[in-house]
Amino acid sequence: MPVDEQVASQWGKHTPSPEEEIFLEGPHSRGYELVRALRIFRELIQGFRALHFVGPCITVFGSARFPATHPYYALTRQLGAEIAKAKFTVMTGGGPGLLEAANRGAKDANGISIGCNIILPQEQKPNPYLDKWVDFRYFFVRKVMLVKYSYGFVATPGGFGTLDELFEVATLIQTGKIKGFPVVLLGVDYWSPLLDFLRTPVLKSAAIDQRDFDQLLLTDSPAEAVDFIKACVLGRFGLKYVHKKPTKLLFEKSL
């Protein structure tokens, strides 16, 4: 067995990009690290320029693996429509599955649909229901964009990526790095076991506070999810519906 295959069999999946493996190997020359930092900075700037005028967003997390025939797809599509009706921009990871469903729902309601797409060797391509999308190489840059422009977050059913994004947001709120934005878990049957785990060993052991737990709304109703978010951002943060023409200083393109 070739060495690369042997390593893969021992350690599981590995990135197909040698550049990414080198990045995570540890210290390299100062010149290499400077070039890498500049590439990361360039990707941040590209994201900021592309998304500057997208308006207040609600970010929807979820699996890219559920097909359009799945009940969760229909539920998430309805969520996207409800968000758009409330005059928020729907922001997702831009891929297929439930991400597509949320973006598609936004278009159903003539709303604005945005995607922050991650470049992967497989699985992730921009879905056809996006008014604008930005491609990112680095997951951590993409996470910044998914949080920076949003006033609320909805986790629809998903796997490791969705859990990672959900707990990232929860941690940022818990530590005060971002404000106490509303967080919704859509899908009672799917998310109840996770909340039971958080309620029993985690909360009971004082690893989190009750207010951290109370930050989460569990529901099967897209309308209830959006009403909860609206009540928080309009009441708690004073967000108002206004019409304002954007000021373009650096030739950015608005929607």
N, C-alpha and C positions, 0 to 999 in steps of 0.2 A: 504494500500500500504506500503511495507517495506520502511524503511528510505532511503536506498541506491537508490531505484527506484524513490522515491519522490524527492530526491536531483537531480538525473539525469534529471527528467522531468522539474525541475525548471531551471537548469543551463546547460542543453545540455549534450554533450558527456563528458565522463571523462576517464582517462587512466585506462586500465585494470590492470596495474602494481601498487600495493601498494607502491613499492619502489619509483616510480616516483612521486607519490602524496606526499609522505613524504619529498622528496627532495625539493619540491616547497612549502611546508607548511610554511617555515620560519626558524628561528634559531633552531638548535638542539644542542646536546652536542658537545663539541669540538672534542671528539673522533670520533663521527659519521661524523662530517664535514671533519675531516682529512681522514678518510677511503674513503669518497665520492670523495674528491679531488685526492686521489691516484688512484682511479678507472678511473677518467677522464684523468689523466695523462697517465695511462697505455693505454687507448684507443688512445690518441694522438700518443704515441710512436709506437703502432702497425700500425697506419696509415702511419706514417713517414717511417717506415721500409718497409712496403708493397709497397709503391708508389715511393720510392726513385729513381728507374731507369725507370720510365714510359716514360720519355722523355717529351719534350714540348707539352702541351695539349691544346686543345680547349674544353671548357666545354659547354655542351648543356643542357639547362634547358627545361622542358616541362611536359605536363600532362602524368600521368601513366594510364589515363582512356580512351584514344582514341584507338579503335580497329584497327587491321591491315587493315581493309577494308576502313578506313577513308582516305580522300585525304591528310590530314595533316600527316598521317603515311608515305605515299609515298614521300611526300615532305621532311620530316625529314630524311628518309632513304637515299634520294639523297644527303642531306646535309652531312650525315655521310661519304658517299663515297667521296664527294668532299674534306672534311677535311683530309681523309686518303690519297688521291692522292697528297695533298699538304705536305705530310710527317709529319703531326701532329698526335698525339694520341687523339682519341676521348674519352672524359671523360663524364660520365653522372651519374645520381643517381642510375643507375643499375637496375631499375625496368622495368615494362611492358610499354605498350603504346608508346608514342613518345620517351621515353628513350631507349626502345628496338629498335625502328626504327633507331635511330642514331647509336647505337652499331652494328646493323645489316648492316647498310650501310658501316660502317668501315670494316666489314668482307667481304662484297661484293668486296671491293677494296683492299683486302689483307692488311689492315691496322691494327693498334693496338687499342684494344677496352677495356676500363677500366670502372668499376662501383664502386661507393661509395654507398652501399646499406644501407638504414635505416631499423632497425628492428621494424616492426609494427605488431600489432595483426592481421591485414588483409591488403590486397591490394598489399603490397610490397614484392616481392621475386625477387632474381636475375634472369635476363633474360638469355636465352641460348646463347647469342652472345658475351660473355665476355671472354677476355683472362685472366683477373684477376679481382677479386672484393674483397672489404673489407666491412665487416658488422659493422655498428655503432649503438650504442644505443642512443647516444646523437645527436640531430640535429645540435647543434652548433659546435661539433667536425667535423661532416660531412661537414658542410659549410666551415670550414677551409681547408679541403682537396680539395674540389671542386674549391677553389680559389687559393690555394698555388702553384699548378703545372701548371696553365693555363696562356696563353698569349692572350686569347680572349674568349669571351662569346657570346653564341647565345641563345636567348629565343625563343623557339617555343611556339605555343599556349598552355596555361595551366591555372590553377586556383590559389588558394591562395598560394600554395607552390612555384609555378613558379614566381608569383609576388613578393613573399618574397625574393626569391633568386635574381631576377632581381634588385630589389631596394636595396638589400644589396650590390651588386656589384657596382651599381651606387653611393651609399653613400660612399663606400670605395674609389672610384675614386674621387668623389667630394671633400672629406676631405683630400685627399692626403695620405691615409693609404696604397693604392696600386697605381701603376703607371696608366697613362691614357690608359689602355688597350682598344682595340676596343670592342664595344658592339653592337650586331645585334639583331633586332627584325624580325623574319622570319614569314611572314603572314600579308600582307597589310590589308586585310579586318578585321582580328582579332585584330590587334594592333592599327589601326588608331584611334578608339575612345579614347584609352588611351593617345595617343600622342596629340589629340585634347584637352583633359583635361589638360595635362601638358603645352601645348602651351598657352591656354587661361587663366584660372584662376591662375595657378601656376606660369608660367613664367611672365605673365602680372602683377602679384602682387609682382614680384621680390623675390619670395620664392626660385627660382633657377635662375642661370645665363644662358645666351644664350649658353655659352660654355658647360654647363652641358647638355643642350638639344642637342647641335650639336654632342655630343659624341655618339649619337644613330643613327644607320643606319636602316631604314625600307625597306624591300625588300621581294619579292616573289621568288627570284632567289638564290638557294644555291651557284651557281658559283660566283655570285656577292658578296655574304656574305663572302665567303672564300677569294676571291681576295682582298676585303676590309681589312680583317684581315691580310693577307700576307703583303700587302703594309704597314700596320702600324707596324707590328712586325719586318719585315725585314728592313724597312727604319728607323722608329723612334727608335727602340730598338737595331738594329744591330744584330739580331739573324741570325746565319749562319748555313748552312747545312754542318755538319762534321760527320765523323765516329770516334767514340772514345770508346774504351773498358772500361766499368765501373770498378771502383775500389771497391771491396767488403771488407769492414773492419769488419762487424758484421754479416757475413753469410747471407746477404740479397740475395734474388733471383731476377735475372733480367728476362726479357721476352725473 
